[in-house]
Amino acid sequence: MKFIFKNSYFKAFFIIIIYFLIHYVFSSVILIPLIKSLLERKYSSLVDVPESIKYACNIFLQLILDAIIITLLYFYYKTEIKDELLSENRKKKEYGIAIFWGLVTLYCASFIAFTISNLLDAPDTTSNQETIVELVKSSKWAFFTMLLLVGFVGPIIEELIFRKSFFKLIPYKWLALIISSFIFGIIHALSTDVSFKQQLILSIPYISSGLVFGYTYIKNNQKIALPIMLHSISNLISLFLIIFS
């Protein structure tokens, strides 16, 4: 067991597997049925559950999952991230310029990706987008909670998984970039409401974002701080566009 935790390859593989198990298996097999069971005890059927309660349960579920994952990531990567931050000698102005050009690249890539997906008759939104929109607009506390999760916690978790962990797992950086970006895109477009083909089309903009975040990670000597900041700022911009749209 000590070998697994000391070896970076196995460490990355282990953390990726745990992430997917917690986020998809643990939530769907244990947490969601548990929440449904508790709601059914109070209400005659799930149809009778008020929308506000449904929104609260969605956020509560996300909080639990993110708390588990980010705690695990903290213990796995705290020393490495601390060393990266201590060795970082870039000035604030240089960070600002890097983030600016990162955002320009991100939105150019997104424009091209959305154009391609629209030409392929993509559905209007993904279930991921719809859930975020519903939660953000449900109440003020939901907005501020989603602001925390989508704007800060989510980018930290996703960059540590899809950039740091995948790039450790796959020794060839450009192959790691392609594979991690593809998986990043697919999981953001997962939906039971559309066909697999439509999910692939919906994933194109997310894949393009993953490519930009991954390329930023490579250009930044595989240090994670800049991709996290870029991801966080782009998510916050998207969140505020949702609010004011």
GROMACS elastic network, one bead per residue, 0.5 to 0.9 nm:
[ bonds ]
;  ai    aj funct       b0    kb
    1     4     6  0.52257   500
    1     5     6  0.66461   500
    1     6     6  0.88508   500
    2     5     6  0.52452   500
    2     6     6  0.62003   500
    2     7     6  0.85633   500
    3     6     6  0.51611   500
    3     7     6  0.58972   500
    3    10     6  0.83513   500
    3    11     6  0.89978   500
    4     7     6  0.53798   500
    4     8     6  0.78523   500
    4     9     6  0.82373   500
    4    10     6  0.53031   500
    4    11     6  0.57761   500
    4    14     6  0.80955   500
    5     8     6  0.73663   500
    5    10     6  0.71499   500
    5    11     6  0.53400   500
    5    14     6  0.87372   500
    5    76     6  0.83404   500
    6     9     6  0.89483   500
    6    10     6  0.81772   500
    6    11     6  0.70465   500
    7    10     6  0.56111   500
    7    11     6  0.59352   500
    7    12     6  0.86196   500
    8    12     6  0.60014   500
    8    13     6  0.85082   500
    8   165     6  0.88591   500
    8   168     6  0.65260   500
    8   169     6  0.76597   500
    9    12     6  0.53206   500
    9    13     6  0.62485   500
    9    14     6  0.85915   500
    9   165     6  0.86415   500
    9   168     6  0.59073   500
    9   169     6  0.50393   500
    9   170     6  0.80647   500
    9   171     6  0.87998   500
   10    14     6  0.58712   500
   10    15     6  0.84494   500
   10   168     6  0.89892   500
   10   169     6  0.74878   500
   11    14     6  0.51705   500
   11    15     6  0.61873   500
   11    16     6  0.86621   500
   11    76     6  0.81695   500
   11   165     6  0.82035   500
   11   168     6  0.85642   500
   11   169     6  0.83232   500
   12    15     6  0.52347   500
   12    16     6  0.61738   500
   12    17     6  0.86411   500
   12   161     6  0.83113   500
   12   164     6  0.81407   500
   12   166     6  0.67903   500
   12   167     6  0.84609   500
   12   168     6  0.59879   500
   12   169     6  0.55005   500
   13    16     6  0.52885   500
   13    17     6  0.62444   500
   13    18     6  0.86293   500
   13   165     6  0.73777   500
   13   166     6  0.79010   500
   13   168     6  0.84145   500
   13   169     6  0.60316   500
   14    17     6  0.52610   500
   14    18     6  0.61330   500
   14    19     6  0.85721   500
   15    18     6  0.50619   500
   15    19     6  0.60424   500
   15    20     6  0.87694   500
   15    72     6  0.81923   500
   15    73     6  0.77309   500
   15    76     6  0.82571   500
   15   161     6  0.76578   500
   15   165     6  0.73376   500
   16    19     6  0.50571   500
   16    20     6  0.64250   500
   16    21     6  0.86264   500
   16   161     6  0.63457   500
   16   162     6  0.83960   500
   16   165     6  0.68217   500
   16   166     6  0.76943   500
   17    20     6  0.53569   500
   17    21     6  0.61068   500
   17    22     6  0.86090   500
   18    21     6  0.50203   500
   18    22     6  0.60254   500
   18    23     6  0.83701   500
   18    69     6  0.83789   500
   19    22     6  0.53377   500
   19    23     6  0.59403   500
   19    24     6  0.83309   500
   19    69     6  0.65598   500
   19   161     6  0.78106   500
   20    23     6  0.50912   500
   20    24     6  0.56640   500
   20    25     6  0.71393   500
   20    26     6  0.87717   500
   21    24     6  0.55725   500
   21    26     6  0.59294   500
   21    27     6  0.83535   500
   22    25     6  0.58570   500
   22    27     6  0.63543   500
   22    65     6  0.68786   500
   22    68     6  0.81044   500
   22    69     6  0.75302   500
   23    26     6  0.64314   500
   23    27     6  0.59056   500
   23    28     6  0.83156   500
   23    65     6  0.63993   500
   23    66     6  0.83986   500
   23    69     6  0.82951   500
   24    27     6  0.54482   500
   24    28     6  0.59524   500
   24    29     6  0.82851   500
   25    28     6  0.53111   500
   25    29     6  0.57042   500
   25    30     6  0.79063   500
   26    29     6  0.53552   500
   26    30     6  0.54450   500
   26    31     6  0.65846   500
   26    32     6  0.86773   500
   26    65     6  0.88630   500
   27    30     6  0.56536   500
   27    32     6  0.57561   500
   27    33     6  0.84452   500
   27    61     6  0.78770   500
   27    65     6  0.75524   500
   28    31     6  0.62864   500
   28    32     6  0.53697   500
   28    33     6  0.70203   500
   29    32     6  0.68075   500
   29    33     6  0.65654   500
   29    34     6  0.87137   500
   30    33     6  0.56917   500
   30    34     6  0.60367   500
   30    35     6  0.87380   500
   31    34     6  0.50864   500
   31    35     6  0.61863   500
   31    36     6  0.86166   500
   31    61     6  0.73469   500
   32    35     6  0.51739   500
   32    36     6  0.61387   500
   32    37     6  0.85218   500
   32    61     6  0.77977   500
   33    36     6  0.50274   500
   33    37     6  0.59925   500
   33    38     6  0.86325   500
   34    37     6  0.50617   500
   34    38     6  0.62959   500
   34    39     6  0.86905   500
   35    38     6  0.51580   500
   35    39     6  0.62248   500
   35    40     6  0.86373   500
   35    57     6  0.74556   500
   35    61     6  0.86423   500
   36    39     6  0.50892   500
   36    40     6  0.60875   500
   36    41     6  0.86939   500
   36    46     6  0.75102   500
   37    40     6  0.51399   500
   37    41     6  0.64223   500
   38    41     6  0.52816   500
   38    42     6  0.68213   500
   38    43     6  0.88774   500
   39    42     6  0.53125   500
   39    43     6  0.60020   500
   39    44     6  0.86708   500
   39    45     6  0.80336   500
   39    46     6  0.69557   500
   39    49     6  0.74106   500
   40    43     6  0.50356   500
   40    44     6  0.60511   500
   40    45     6  0.56709   500
   40    46     6  0.62660   500
   40    49     6  0.86208   500
   41    44     6  0.72572   500
   41    45     6  0.86188   500
   42    45     6  0.86645   500
   42    49     6  0.88427   500
   43    46     6  0.68418   500
   43    47     6  0.86539   500
   43    48     6  0.63426   500
   43    49     6  0.64477   500
   44    47     6  0.83609   500
   44    48     6  0.68543   500
   44    49     6  0.86299   500
   45    48     6  0.55890   500
   45    49     6  0.72262   500
   46    49     6  0.52969   500
   46    50     6  0.88998   500
   47    50     6  0.82014   500
   48    51     6  0.89904   500
   49    52     6  0.84043   500
   49    53     6  0.66476   500
   49    54     6  0.68703   500
   50    53     6  0.53716   500
   50    54     6  0.65139   500
   50    55     6  0.88670   500
   51    55     6  0.61869   500
   51    56     6  0.85643   500
   51   138     6  0.85878   500
   52    55     6  0.51332   500
   52    56     6  0.61559   500
   52    57     6  0.86534   500
   52   138     6  0.70838   500
   52   139     6  0.83719   500
   53    57     6  0.61272   500
   53    58     6  0.85931   500
   54    57     6  0.51195   500
   54    58     6  0.62225   500
   54    59     6  0.87454   500
   55    58     6  0.50809   500
   55    59     6  0.63089   500
   55    60     6  0.85412   500
   55   134     6  0.78702   500
   55   135     6  0.59323   500
   55   138     6  0.72625   500
   55   142     6  0.79519   500
   56    59     6  0.52357   500
   56    60     6  0.60099   500
   56    61     6  0.85351   500
   56   135     6  0.84021   500
   56   142     6  0.76090   500
   57    61     6  0.59950   500
   57    62     6  0.85473   500
   58    61     6  0.51983   500
   58    62     6  0.63154   500
   58    63     6  0.86801   500
   58   131     6  0.87811   500
   58   135     6  0.81159   500
   59    62     6  0.50541   500
   59    63     6  0.60800   500
   59    64     6  0.86536   500
   59   135     6  0.77337   500
   59   142     6  0.74641   500
   59   145     6  0.76604   500
   59   146     6  0.77163   500
   60    63     6  0.50567   500
   60    64     6  0.62777   500
   60    65     6  0.87422   500
   61    64     6  0.52644   500
   61    65     6  0.63142   500
   61    66     6  0.86172   500
   62    65     6  0.52077   500
   62    66     6  0.59861   500
   62    67     6  0.83582   500
   62   149     6  0.81539   500
   63    66     6  0.52389   500
   63    67     6  0.59164   500
   63    68     6  0.85955   500
   63   145     6  0.87925   500
   63   149     6  0.76947   500
   64    67     6  0.51599   500
   64    68     6  0.62901   500
   64    69     6  0.87066   500
   65    68     6  0.53063   500
   65    69     6  0.62273   500
   65    70     6  0.85769   500
   66    69     6  0.51111   500
   66    70     6  0.58355   500
   66    71     6  0.82680   500
   66   149     6  0.80351   500
   66   153     6  0.72952   500
   66   154     6  0.76560   500
   66   157     6  0.78451   500
   67    70     6  0.54021   500
   67    71     6  0.60377   500
   67    72     6  0.85986   500
   67   153     6  0.89039   500
   68    71     6  0.53638   500
   68    72     6  0.63471   500
   68    73     6  0.87849   500
   69    72     6  0.51563   500
   69    73     6  0.61691   500
   69    74     6  0.85617   500
   69   157     6  0.73277   500
   70    74     6  0.59472   500
   70    75     6  0.87102   500
   70   153     6  0.77954   500
   70   156     6  0.80824   500
   70   157     6  0.62163   500
   71    74     6  0.50791   500
   71    75     6  0.65199   500
   71    76     6  0.87288   500
   72    75     6  0.54570   500
   72    76     6  0.63023   500
   72    77     6  0.87229   500
   73    77     6  0.58741   500
   73    78     6  0.77194   500
   73   157     6  0.75633   500
   73   160     6  0.74981   500
   73   161     6  0.85657   500
   74    77     6  0.54604   500
   74    78     6  0.51526   500
   74    79     6  0.88187   500
   75    78     6  0.57130   500
   75    79     6  0.82643   500
   76    79     6  0.79152   500
   76    80     6  0.84655   500
   77    80     6  0.52553   500
   77    81     6  0.59788   500
   77    82     6  0.84102   500
   77   160     6  0.84457   500
   78    81     6  0.53118   500
   78    82     6  0.60196   500
   78    83     6  0.86059   500
   79    82     6  0.51106   500
   79    83     6  0.61885   500
   79    84     6  0.86487   500
   80    83     6  0.51673   500
   80    84     6  0.62305   500
   80    85     6  0.87498   500
   81    85     6  0.61768   500
   81    86     6  0.85735   500
   81   223     6  0.82394   500
   81   224     6  0.77202   500
   81   225     6  0.83231   500
   82    85     6  0.52163   500
   82    86     6  0.61757   500
   82    87     6  0.86294   500
   83    86     6  0.51273   500
   83    87     6  0.61331   500
   83    88     6  0.85880   500
   84    87     6  0.52247   500
   84    88     6  0.61456   500
   84   223     6  0.65286   500
   84   224     6  0.81109   500
   84   225     6  0.83060   500
   85    88     6  0.51194   500
   85    89     6  0.84730   500
   85   223     6  0.86357   500
   85   225     6  0.77557   500
   86    89     6  0.79723   500
   88    91     6  0.88336   500
   88   223     6  0.88859   500
   90    93     6  0.82603   500
   90    94     6  0.62277   500
   90    95     6  0.68134   500
   91    94     6  0.52360   500
   91    95     6  0.64017   500
   91    96     6  0.87367   500
   92    95     6  0.50160   500
   92    96     6  0.61626   500
   92    97     6  0.87236   500
   93    97     6  0.62706   500
   93    98     6  0.86028   500
   94    97     6  0.51370   500
   94    98     6  0.61110   500
   94    99     6  0.85593   500
   95    98     6  0.50652   500
   95    99     6  0.60664   500
   95   100     6  0.84925   500
   95   226     6  0.75303   500
   96    99     6  0.51774   500
   96   100     6  0.60765   500
   96   101     6  0.87251   500
   97   100     6  0.50417   500
   97   101     6  0.62878   500
   97   102     6  0.83860   500
   98   101     6  0.53854   500
   98   102     6  0.59678   500
   98   103     6  0.86332   500
   98   216     6  0.89521   500
   98   226     6  0.80833   500
   98   230     6  0.89124   500
   99   103     6  0.60618   500
   99   104     6  0.85576   500
   99   226     6  0.73995   500
   99   227     6  0.86758   500
   99   229     6  0.75778   500
   99   230     6  0.58333   500
   99   233     6  0.87325   500
  100   103     6  0.52151   500
  100   104     6  0.62973   500
  100   105     6  0.86953   500
  100   230     6  0.86490   500
  101   105     6  0.60761   500
  101   106     6  0.83738   500
  102   105     6  0.51443   500
  102   106     6  0.59888   500
  102   107     6  0.86558   500
  102   212     6  0.75223   500
  102   213     6  0.82771   500
  102   216     6  0.72998   500
  102   227     6  0.88701   500
  102   230     6  0.67801   500
  103   107     6  0.60708   500
  103   108     6  0.84184   500
  103   230     6  0.69581   500
  103   233     6  0.85071   500
  103   234     6  0.71230   500
  104   107     6  0.53985   500
  104   108     6  0.61374   500
  104   109     6  0.85450   500
  105   108     6  0.51628   500
  105   109     6  0.60468   500
  105   110     6  0.84586   500
  105   212     6  0.71205   500
  106   109     6  0.51814   500
  106   110     6  0.60330   500
  106   111     6  0.85968   500
  106   208     6  0.77485   500
  106   209     6  0.61720   500
  106   211     6  0.88802   500
  106   212     6  0.59534   500
  106   213     6  0.81747   500
  106   234     6  0.84299   500
  107   111     6  0.59672   500
  107   112     6  0.85595   500
  107   209     6  0.85145   500
  108   111     6  0.51375   500
  108   112     6  0.63926   500
  108   113     6  0.86101   500
  109   112     6  0.52366   500
  109   113     6  0.60627   500
  109   114     6  0.85753   500
  109   205     6  0.78731   500
  109   208     6  0.59597   500
  109   209     6  0.72176   500
  109   211     6  0.89335   500
  109   212     6  0.78054   500
  110   114     6  0.59010   500
  110   115     6  0.83564   500
  110   204     6  0.86827   500
  110   205     6  0.54876   500
  110   206     6  0.80097   500
  110   208     6  0.62732   500
  110   209     6  0.67782   500
  111   114     6  0.52413   500
  111   115     6  0.61067   500
  111   116     6  0.86585   500
  111   205     6  0.81505   500
  112   115     6  0.51194   500
  112   116     6  0.62707   500
  112   117     6  0.87081   500
  112   205     6  0.82417   500
  112   208     6  0.87466   500
  113   116     6  0.51613   500
  113   117     6  0.61640   500
  113   118     6  0.85615   500
  113   204     6  0.57818   500
  113   206     6  0.84041   500
  113   207     6  0.84632   500
  113   208     6  0.64983   500
  114   117     6  0.50452   500
  114   118     6  0.59622   500
  114   119     6  0.84746   500
  114   122     6  0.88870   500
  114   202     6  0.86853   500
  114   204     6  0.73627   500
  114   205     6  0.57668   500
  115   118     6  0.51907   500
  115   119     6  0.61960   500
  115   120     6  0.86967   500
  116   119     6  0.51345   500
  116   120     6  0.63794   500
  116   121     6  0.89075   500
  116   122     6  0.89638   500
  116   201     6  0.85130   500
  116   204     6  0.79637   500
  116   205     6  0.88284   500
  117   120     6  0.50151   500
  117   121     6  0.64800   500
  117   122     6  0.53994   500
  117   123     6  0.88517   500
  117   201     6  0.55012   500
  117   202     6  0.65803   500
  117   203     6  0.85058   500
  117   204     6  0.64941   500
  117   205     6  0.76199   500
  118   122     6  0.52260   500
  118   123     6  0.81582   500
  118   124     6  0.87877   500
  118   201     6  0.85246   500
  119   122     6  0.75147   500
  120   198     6  0.88424   500
  120   201     6  0.69898   500
  121   124     6  0.89286   500
  121   198     6  0.83218   500
  121   201     6  0.81238   500
  122   125     6  0.82457   500
  122   198     6  0.62643   500
  122   199     6  0.84508   500
  122   201     6  0.58821   500
  122   202     6  0.59907   500
  123   126     6  0.74137   500
  123   194     6  0.82480   500
  123   198     6  0.71564   500
  123   199     6  0.88562   500
  123   201     6  0.85191   500
  123   202     6  0.71619   500
  124   202     6  0.88144   500
  125   128     6  0.80634   500
  125   129     6  0.61521   500
  125   130     6  0.66193   500
  125   189     6  0.89763   500
  125   202     6  0.77748   500
  126   129     6  0.52187   500
  126   130     6  0.62931   500
  126   131     6  0.86622   500
  126   188     6  0.78529   500
  126   189     6  0.56811   500
  126   190     6  0.75808   500
  126   191     6  0.70332   500
  126   199     6  0.81738   500
  126   202     6  0.67981   500
  126   203     6  0.87497   500
  127   131     6  0.60145   500
  127   132     6  0.85674   500
  127   188     6  0.85732   500
  127   189     6  0.71371   500
  127   190     6  0.72705   500
  127   191     6  0.58007   500
  127   192     6  0.84621   500
  127   193     6  0.79903   500
  128   131     6  0.53317   500
  128   132     6  0.63995   500
  128   133     6  0.87768   500
  128   188     6  0.63528   500
  128   189     6  0.67310   500
  128   190     6  0.76196   500
  128   191     6  0.79444   500
  129   132     6  0.52014   500
  129   133     6  0.61673   500
  129   134     6  0.86507   500
  129   188     6  0.87055   500
  129   189     6  0.88045   500
  130   133     6  0.51356   500
  130   134     6  0.61562   500
  130   135     6  0.85838   500
  131   134     6  0.52252   500
  131   135     6  0.61185   500
  131   136     6  0.85234   500
  132   135     6  0.51874   500
  132   136     6  0.59486   500
  132   137     6  0.84953   500
  132   146     6  0.77214   500
  132   150     6  0.87059   500
  132   239     6  0.85059   500
  133   136     6  0.52780   500
  133   137     6  0.61621   500
  133   138     6  0.85005   500
  133   239     6  0.83938   500
  133   242     6  0.67134   500
  133   243     6  0.81038   500
  134   137     6  0.54255   500
  134   138     6  0.60315   500
  135   138     6  0.51924   500
  135   139     6  0.75953   500
  135   142     6  0.60965   500
  135   143     6  0.69932   500
  135   146     6  0.74730   500
  136   139     6  0.68462   500
  136   140     6  0.78059   500
  136   141     6  0.87777   500
  136   142     6  0.57595   500
  136   144     6  0.80517   500
  136   145     6  0.85148   500
  136   146     6  0.64368   500
  136   147     6  0.82707   500
  136   239     6  0.82115   500
  136   242     6  0.83110   500
  136   243     6  0.74476   500
  137   140     6  0.77602   500
  137   142     6  0.76561   500
  137   143     6  0.67486   500
  137   242     6  0.87724   500
  137   243     6  0.71373   500
  138   141     6  0.86382   500
  138   142     6  0.64994   500
  138   143     6  0.75626   500
  139   142     6  0.51841   500
  139   143     6  0.62485   500
  139   144     6  0.88885   500
  140   143     6  0.50097   500
  140   144     6  0.63654   500
  140   145     6  0.86057   500
  141   144     6  0.52263   500
  141   145     6  0.60835   500
  141   146     6  0.85092   500
  142   145     6  0.50590   500
  142   146     6  0.60031   500
  142   147     6  0.83431   500
  143   146     6  0.51601   500
  143   147     6  0.59588   500
  143   148     6  0.86898   500
  144   148     6  0.63349   500
  144   149     6  0.87101   500
  145   148     6  0.51849   500
  145   149     6  0.62744   500
  145   150     6  0.85082   500
  146   150     6  0.55325   500
  146   151     6  0.74948   500
  146   239     6  0.87803   500
  147   150     6  0.54970   500
  147   151     6  0.52318   500
  147   152     6  0.74571   500
  147   236     6  0.72782   500
  147   239     6  0.75477   500
  148   151     6  0.54363   500
  148   152     6  0.54041   500
  148   153     6  0.63013   500
  148   154     6  0.83052   500
  149   152     6  0.57169   500
  149   154     6  0.54462   500
  149   155     6  0.84146   500
  150   153     6  0.63782   500
  150   154     6  0.51043   500
  150   155     6  0.70529   500
  150   232     6  0.77015   500
  150   235     6  0.64485   500
  150   236     6  0.73258   500
  150   239     6  0.79727   500
  151   154     6  0.66146   500
  151   155     6  0.67856   500
  151   231     6  0.82185   500
  151   232     6  0.50460   500
  151   233     6  0.70483   500
  151   234     6  0.82822   500
  151   235     6  0.54877   500
  151   236     6  0.50874   500
  151   237     6  0.88331   500
  151   239     6  0.79614   500
  152   155     6  0.56757   500
  152   156     6  0.63989   500
  152   157     6  0.88526   500
  152   228     6  0.84881   500
  152   229     6  0.87129   500
  152   231     6  0.87789   500
  152   232     6  0.57199   500
  152   233     6  0.87255   500
  152   235     6  0.85564   500
  152   236     6  0.85131   500
  153   156     6  0.53158   500
  153   157     6  0.62587   500
  153   158     6  0.86358   500
  153   232     6  0.85949   500
  154   157     6  0.52586   500
  154   158     6  0.60078   500
  154   159     6  0.84313   500
  154   231     6  0.89695   500
  154   232     6  0.79997   500
  155   158     6  0.51435   500
  155   159     6  0.58411   500
  155   160     6  0.83396   500
  155   227     6  0.85680   500
  155   228     6  0.57080   500
  155   229     6  0.79776   500
  155   230     6  0.87629   500
  155   231     6  0.56343   500
  155   232     6  0.54561   500
  155   235     6  0.80175   500
  156   159     6  0.54198   500
  156   160     6  0.61583   500
  156   161     6  0.86054   500
  156   224     6  0.89874   500
  156   225     6  0.89554   500
  156   228     6  0.57266   500
  156   229     6  0.86011   500
  156   231     6  0.84012   500
  156   232     6  0.79314   500
  157   160     6  0.53090   500
  157   161     6  0.61855   500
  157   162     6  0.85063   500
  157   228     6  0.88991   500
  158   161     6  0.50723   500
  158   162     6  0.56477   500
  158   163     6  0.76148   500
  158   184     6  0.83684   500
  158   228     6  0.84759   500
  159   162     6  0.52966   500
  159   163     6  0.50845   500
  159   164     6  0.65709   500
  159   165     6  0.84393   500
  159   213     6  0.80795   500
  159   214     6  0.86868   500
  159   224     6  0.71279   500
  159   227     6  0.68686   500
  159   228     6  0.60130   500
  159   231     6  0.80156   500
  160   163     6  0.57550   500
  160   165     6  0.60627   500
  160   166     6  0.85793   500
  160   224     6  0.73230   500
  160   228     6  0.84281   500
  161   164     6  0.59196   500
  161   166     6  0.64794   500
  161   180     6  0.89668   500
  162   165     6  0.60759   500
  162   166     6  0.53726   500
  162   167     6  0.77302   500
  162   177     6  0.89069   500
  162   180     6  0.55247   500
  162   181     6  0.74816   500
  162   183     6  0.83040   500
  162   184     6  0.68156   500
  162   210     6  0.82745   500
  162   214     6  0.81902   500
  163   166     6  0.54997   500
  163   167     6  0.57588   500
  163   168     6  0.83873   500
  163   176     6  0.83030   500
  163   177     6  0.78814   500
  163   180     6  0.70763   500
  163   181     6  0.87612   500
  163   210     6  0.87948   500
  163   213     6  0.78637   500
  163   214     6  0.60757   500
  163   217     6  0.70440   500
  163   222     6  0.83378   500
  163   224     6  0.77013   500
  163   227     6  0.85122   500
  164   167     6  0.54056   500
  164   168     6  0.62502   500
  164   169     6  0.87362   500
  164   217     6  0.83987   500
  164   222     6  0.74785   500
  164   223     6  0.81315   500
  164   224     6  0.68776   500
  165   168     6  0.51416   500
  165   169     6  0.61677   500
  165   170     6  0.87106   500
  166   170     6  0.60519   500
  166   171     6  0.89315   500
  166   176     6  0.62673   500
  166   177     6  0.83283   500
  166   179     6  0.83531   500
  166   180     6  0.62448   500
  167   170     6  0.52475   500
  167   171     6  0.65240   500
  167   172     6  0.77159   500
  167   173     6  0.62591   500
  167   175     6  0.88459   500
  167   176     6  0.54310   500
  167   177     6  0.75014   500
  167   180     6  0.81230   500
  167   222     6  0.84014   500
  168   171     6  0.63274   500
  168   173     6  0.89014   500
  168   176     6  0.85767   500
  169   176     6  0.80563   500
  170   173     6  0.70093   500
  170   175     6  0.72582   500
  170   176     6  0.54073   500
  171   175     6  0.82187   500
  171   176     6  0.73180   500
  172   175     6  0.54312   500
  172   176     6  0.60522   500
  172   177     6  0.86360   500
  173   177     6  0.60405   500
  173   178     6  0.87587   500
  173   218     6  0.74957   500
  174   178     6  0.63808   500
  174   179     6  0.87283   500
  174   215     6  0.87332   500
  174   218     6  0.87750   500
  175   178     6  0.52161   500
  175   179     6  0.61706   500
  175   180     6  0.83902   500
  176   179     6  0.52888   500
  176   180     6  0.57718   500
  176   181     6  0.81704   500
  176   214     6  0.85866   500
  177   180     6  0.54791   500
  177   181     6  0.59553   500
  177   182     6  0.85073   500
  177   210     6  0.80361   500
  177   211     6  0.64350   500
  177   214     6  0.56417   500
  177   215     6  0.71724   500
  177   218     6  0.86255   500
  178   181     6  0.52993   500
  178   182     6  0.61232   500
  178   183     6  0.87327   500
  178   207     6  0.87559   500
  178   210     6  0.86373   500
  178   211     6  0.70602   500
  178   214     6  0.86287   500
  179   182     6  0.52010   500
  179   183     6  0.62723   500
  179   184     6  0.84691   500
  180   183     6  0.52754   500
  180   184     6  0.59241   500
  180   185     6  0.85347   500
  180   207     6  0.87938   500
  180   210     6  0.73698   500
  180   211     6  0.83399   500
  180   214     6  0.80759   500
  181   185     6  0.60679   500
  181   186     6  0.85903   500
  181   206     6  0.78829   500
  181   207     6  0.50940   500
  181   208     6  0.73690   500
  181   209     6  0.76895   500
  181   211     6  0.54375   500
  181   212     6  0.87707   500
  181   213     6  0.85653   500
  181   214     6  0.73134   500
  182   185     6  0.51587   500
  182   186     6  0.61908   500
  182   187     6  0.88074   500
  182   203     6  0.81199   500
  182   204     6  0.85188   500
  182   206     6  0.83097   500
  182   207     6  0.53838   500
  182   208     6  0.86664   500
  182   210     6  0.75394   500
  182   211     6  0.84415   500
  183   186     6  0.50582   500
  183   187     6  0.62134   500
  183   188     6  0.86392   500
  183   207     6  0.78095   500
  183   210     6  0.88776   500
  184   187     6  0.56816   500
  184   188     6  0.65639   500
  184   203     6  0.84997   500
  184   206     6  0.69350   500
  184   207     6  0.64021   500
  184   209     6  0.88124   500
  184   210     6  0.62879   500
  185   188     6  0.53937   500
  185   189     6  0.65224   500
  185   190     6  0.89836   500
  185   200     6  0.84258   500
  185   202     6  0.83698   500
  185   204     6  0.66284   500
  185   205     6  0.73772   500
  185   208     6  0.78336   500
  185   209     6  0.80124   500
  185   210     6  0.69030   500
  186   189     6  0.52566   500
  186   190     6  0.62927   500
  186   199     6  0.72404   500
  186   200     6  0.67157   500
  186   202     6  0.82540   500
  186   203     6  0.52694   500
  186   204     6  0.83376   500
  186   206     6  0.77037   500
  186   207     6  0.75500   500
  187   190     6  0.52533   500
  187   191     6  0.89814   500
  187   203     6  0.79909   500
  188   191     6  0.87898   500
  188   202     6  0.86587   500
  188   203     6  0.67767   500
  188   206     6  0.68848   500
  189   198     6  0.89570   500
  189   199     6  0.55824   500
  189   200     6  0.74776   500
  189   201     6  0.86492   500
  189   202     6  0.57782   500
  189   203     6  0.51505   500
  189   204     6  0.88943   500
  189   206     6  0.78983   500
  190   194     6  0.87963   500
  190   196     6  0.86104   500
  190   199     6  0.62769   500
  190   200     6  0.88638   500
  190   202     6  0.88084   500
  190   203     6  0.83501   500
  191   194     6  0.61641   500
  191   195     6  0.82303   500
  191   196     6  0.85679   500
  191   199     6  0.70038   500
  192   195     6  0.76037   500
  192   196     6  0.88905   500
  194   197     6  0.81277   500
  194   198     6  0.60309   500
  194   199     6  0.66209   500
  195   198     6  0.52079   500
  195   199     6  0.62997   500
  195   200     6  0.87846   500
  196   200     6  0.62895   500
  196   201     6  0.87338   500
  197   200     6  0.51566   500
  197   201     6  0.64318   500
  197   202     6  0.87324   500
  198   202     6  0.60643   500
  198   203     6  0.84934   500
  199   203     6  0.60640   500
  199   204     6  0.89464   500
  200   203     6  0.50841   500
  200   204     6  0.67875   500
  201   204     6  0.55973   500
  201   205     6  0.84926   500
  202   205     6  0.69286   500
  202   206     6  0.78807   500
  203   206     6  0.52394   500
  203   207     6  0.60141   500
  203   208     6  0.86590   500
  204   207     6  0.50473   500
  204   208     6  0.62551   500
  204   209     6  0.87371   500
  205   208     6  0.51053   500
  205   209     6  0.63620   500
  205   210     6  0.87271   500
  206   210     6  0.61756   500
  206   211     6  0.86292   500
  207   211     6  0.62016   500
  207   212     6  0.87392   500
  208   211     6  0.50519   500
  208   212     6  0.64006   500
  208   213     6  0.87682   500
  209   212     6  0.51469   500
  209   213     6  0.62203   500
  209   214     6  0.84684   500
  209   231     6  0.87136   500
  210   213     6  0.51174   500
  210   214     6  0.59047   500
  210   215     6  0.83820   500
  211   214     6  0.50513   500
  211   215     6  0.59119   500
  211   216     6  0.84360   500
  212   215     6  0.50792   500
  212   216     6  0.60734   500
  212   217     6  0.85358   500
  212   227     6  0.88180   500
  213   216     6  0.50927   500
  213   217     6  0.62288   500
  213   218     6  0.88083   500
  213   226     6  0.88946   500
  213   227     6  0.54979   500
  213   228     6  0.82989   500
  213   230     6  0.74749   500
  213   231     6  0.70623   500
  214   218     6  0.63083   500
  214   219     6  0.86864   500
  214   222     6  0.88844   500
  214   227     6  0.75496   500
  215   218     6  0.50324   500
  215   219     6  0.61259   500
  215   220     6  0.84376   500
  215   227     6  0.89166   500
  216   219     6  0.51321   500
  216   220     6  0.59775   500
  216   221     6  0.87940   500
  216   222     6  0.82585   500
  216   226     6  0.73732   500
  216   227     6  0.60383   500
  216   230     6  0.87530   500
  217   220     6  0.51396   500
  217   221     6  0.66474   500
  217   223     6  0.61686   500
  217   224     6  0.63140   500
  217   225     6  0.86522   500
  217   226     6  0.72850   500
  217   227     6  0.58457   500
  218   221     6  0.54194   500
  218   223     6  0.79386   500
  219   222     6  0.70456   500
  219   223     6  0.88607   500
  220   223     6  0.56958   500
  220   224     6  0.79281   500
  220   225     6  0.89112   500
  220   226     6  0.73298   500
  220   227     6  0.84954   500
  221   224     6  0.88481   500
  223   226     6  0.72105   500
  223   227     6  0.81041   500
  224   227     6  0.56525   500
  224   228     6  0.62877   500
  224   229     6  0.88389   500
  225   228     6  0.52773   500
  225   229     6  0.63106   500
  225   230     6  0.87496   500
  226   229     6  0.51222   500
  226   230     6  0.61163   500
  226   231     6  0.85053   500
  227   230     6  0.50483   500
  227   231     6  0.59397   500
  227   232     6  0.83729   500
  228   231     6  0.51251   500
  228   232     6  0.59454   500
  228   233     6  0.85629   500
  229   232     6  0.50505   500
  229   233     6  0.60877   500
  229   234     6  0.85353   500
  230   233     6  0.53385   500
  230   234     6  0.61740   500
  230   235     6  0.85916   500
  231   234     6  0.52884   500
  231   235     6  0.61515   500
  231   236     6  0.86584   500
  232   235     6  0.51808   500
  232   236     6  0.61880   500
  232   237     6  0.86723   500
  233   236     6  0.50820   500
  233   237     6  0.61596   500
  233   238     6  0.86144   500
  234   237     6  0.51400   500
  234   238     6  0.62285   500
  234   239     6  0.86101   500
  235   238     6  0.50703   500
  235   239     6  0.60729   500
  235   240     6  0.87027   500
  236   240     6  0.62290   500
  236   241     6  0.85316   500
  237   240     6  0.53170   500
  237   241     6  0.61798   500
  237   242     6  0.87011   500
  238   241     6  0.50405   500
  238   242     6  0.62770   500
  238   243     6  0.88258   500
  239   242     6  0.51363   500
  239   243     6  0.64837   500
  239   244     6  0.89420   500
  240   244     6  0.62613   500
  240   245     6  0.83760   500
  241   244     6  0.52891   500
  241   245     6  0.57425   500
  242   245     6  0.52525   500
